[in-house]
Amino acid sequence: MLCGAYSLDQARAHPLFAELPEVMHLPARVGRHPSLQGAIELLGRELDRETPLGGDAALPALLDLLLLYIVRAWYDDRPGDTATGWAAALRDPAVAAALRGIHEQSERLWTVQSPAGHAGLSRAAFARRFTDLVGSPPLAYLTWWRMTMAARLLCDTDLPLRAVAARTGYTSEFAFARAFKREFGAAPGRYRHGPVPSGAGAQEVGT
């Protein structure tokens, strides 16, 4: 038996995680979820190795991969006609394409028309479909994603504010700082060097 836990910032948890049940049961079936099975086998082999060479790098990477495949397998197992929320969003080609574009190019100058064109829909039709499935309008989700990325960059790197602003789609430090303070209640510099903002906490995710 393998037991593990992840600590998540509850204040910035991705809505995908909010839809997960307290317990996910994934029955082992021959030929089912080969990527997950492969990750489990690789992890087992790594744990059985007696040499410490590369273990500090391999184990965390394999555990992250295992968590990814567990979540992906659970979503894949949900019947298509009963899927709602993010399960439905990820199965909708238009919305999934727009989400992929936002996640991979959050620094772009996006408008509602931009992801709509990315998804091959009219502006109004795309906005309705995106909001219904994701739970927030396209530009609101874009701002949430940008601020989440900005908070991570501030905490995990020493990049100057102008670089963080540029990487999250803001052309000036002032505009970035104003948007960040509106989202977090603290200026970027204070957030980087200060305590965890009120409302943040840890949530364990077992694997």
C-alpha positions in Angstrom: 0.0 0.0 0.0 1.2 3.4 -0.9 0.1 6.4 1.1 0.9 10.1 0.4 -0.5 13.6 0.8 -0.4 16.9 -1.0 -0.9 20.2 0.7 -3.0 22.6 -1.3 -3.8 26.3 -0.8 -7.5 26.3 -0.2 -7.8 29.9 -1.1 -6.5 29.2 -4.7 -7.6 25.6 -5.2 -8.5 25.0 -8.9 -12.2 24.4 -9.5 -11.3 21.0 -10.9 -10.3 19.8 -7.5 -13.5 21.1 -6.0 -15.5 18.6 -8.0 -13.5 15.6 -6.9 -15.3 13.3 -4.3 -13.8 12.5 -1.0 -12.9 9.0 -2.2 -12.2 7.9 -5.7 -12.3 4.2 -6.4 -10.6 3.1 -9.6 -11.0 -0.7 -10.1 -8.1 -2.5 -11.7 -9.2 -3.8 -15.1 -7.0 -5.5 -17.7 -6.1 -2.9 -20.4 -7.8 -0.1 -18.5 -5.8 3.1 -17.9 -2.4 1.8 -19.2 -0.7 5.1 -18.4 -1.8 4.9 -14.7 -0.6 1.3 -14.5 2.7 2.2 -16.1 3.2 5.0 -13.5 2.4 2.6 -10.7 4.9 0.0 -12.0 7.6 2.6 -12.4 7.1 3.9 -8.9 7.2 0.4 -7.5 10.5 -0.3 -9.3 12.0 3.0 -8.0 11.0 2.2 -4.5 12.6 -1.3 -4.7 15.9 0.2 -5.9 18.7 0.0 -3.4 20.8 2.7 -4.9 20.0 6.3 -3.9 21.2 7.6 -7.3 18.6 10.0 -8.7 15.9 8.9 -6.2 15.4 12.4 -4.8 14.4 13.6 -8.3 12.6 10.5 -9.6 10.3 9.8 -6.7 8.6 13.3 -6.5 8.2 13.3 -10.3 6.6 9.9 -10.3 4.3 10.8 -7.5 3.2 13.9 -9.3 2.6 11.8 -12.4 0.7 9.3 -10.4 -1.7 11.9 -9.1 -2.2 13.3 -12.5 -3.1 9.9 -14.0 -5.4 9.1 -11.0 -7.4 12.3 -11.6 -7.4 11.8 -15.3 -8.6 8.2 -15.0 -11.4 9.3 -12.7 -12.6 11.9 -15.2 -12.3 9.4 -18.1 -14.4 6.9 -16.2 -17.3 9.3 -15.8 -20.2 8.6 -18.3 -20.3 11.3 -21.0 -24.1 11.8 -20.6 -23.8 12.5 -16.9 -20.7 14.6 -16.9 -21.1 18.2 -15.6 -18.8 21.0 -14.7 -15.1 20.5 -15.4 -15.7 16.9 -16.6 -18.0 18.3 -19.3 -15.7 21.2 -20.0 -12.8 19.0 -20.7 -14.8 16.8 -23.0 -16.2 19.8 -24.9 -13.8 20.3 -27.9 -14.5 24.1 -28.1 -14.2 24.9 -24.4 -11.2 22.5 -23.9 -9.4 24.2 -26.8 -10.0 27.6 -25.3 -8.8 26.5 -21.8 -5.7 25.0 -23.3 -5.0 28.3 -25.1 -5.5 30.3 -21.9 -3.3 28.0 -19.8 -0.5 27.8 -22.4 -0.5 31.5 -23.4 -1.9 33.4 -20.4 0.4 36.3 -21.3 -1.4 37.0 -24.6 -3.7 39.9 -25.1 -6.9 38.0 -24.8 -10.5 39.1 -25.5 -13.7 37.1 -25.5 -13.4 36.9 -29.3 -9.9 35.4 -29.0 -10.8 32.2 -27.3 -14.0 32.1 -29.2 -12.0 32.1 -32.5 -9.6 29.5 -30.9 -12.7 27.3 -30.2 -14.3 28.0 -33.6 -17.5 29.6 -32.2 -19.2 32.9 -32.3 -18.5 35.3 -29.4 -21.9 35.0 -27.8 -22.2 31.2 -28.3 -18.7 30.6 -26.9 -19.3 32.9 -23.9 -22.5 31.1 -22.9 -21.0 27.6 -23.3 -17.8 28.5 -21.4 -19.7 30.1 -18.5 -22.1 27.2 -18.3 -19.4 24.5 -18.1 -16.5 26.3 -16.3 -18.6 28.3 -13.9 -17.3 31.7 -14.7 -17.1 33.9 -17.9 -14.0 33.5 -20.1 -12.3 36.8 -19.1 -13.0 36.2 -15.4 -11.4 32.8 -15.6 -8.5 34.3 -17.5 -7.9 36.8 -14.7 -8.2 34.1 -12.0 -5.6 32.0 -13.8 -3.3 34.9 -14.3 -3.4 35.9 -10.7 -2.9 32.3 -9.6 0.2 32.1 -11.8 1.4 35.5 -10.5 1.1 34.4 -6.9 3.1 31.2 -7.7 5.8 33.2 -9.5 6.1 35.6 -6.6 6.4 32.8 -4.0 8.6 30.4 -6.0 10.9 32.7 -7.9 13.0 35.9 -7.5 11.7 37.4 -10.8 11.3 41.2 -10.6 7.7 42.5 -10.6 8.0 43.7 -14.2 8.9 40.1 -15.3 6.0 38.6 -13.4 3.7 41.2 -14.9 4.9 40.4 -18.4 4.5 36.7 -17.9 0.9 37.1 -16.8 -0.2 39.3 -19.6 0.2 42.8 -18.1 2.0 45.5 -20.0 2.9 47.6 -16.9 3.8 47.0 -13.3 1.1 49.5 -12.2 -1.7 47.6 -14.0 -0.4 44.3 -12.7 -0.1 45.6 -9.1 -3.6 47.1 -9.1 -5.1 43.8 -10.4 -3.1 41.7 -8.0 -4.1 43.9 -5.0 -7.8 43.7 -6.0 -7.5 39.9 -6.1 -5.4 39.2 -3.0 -5.9 42.4 -0.9 -2.1 43.0 -0.8 0.4 44.5 -3.1 2.7 42.0 -5.0 5.8 43.0 -3.0 4.0 42.6 0.3 2.5 39.3 -0.7 5.9 38.0 -1.7 7.6 38.9 1.6 4.7 38.8 4.0 2.8 36.0 5.7 0.2 33.8 3.9 -2.9 36.0 3.3 -5.9 35.4 5.5 -8.1 32.6 4.2 -5.3 30.5 2.8 -4.8 27.1 4.3 -3.8 23.5 3.6 -5.9 20.7 2.2 -4.6 17.2 2.0 -5.0 15.1 -1.1 -4.1 11.5 -0.5 -2.8 9.2 -3.2 
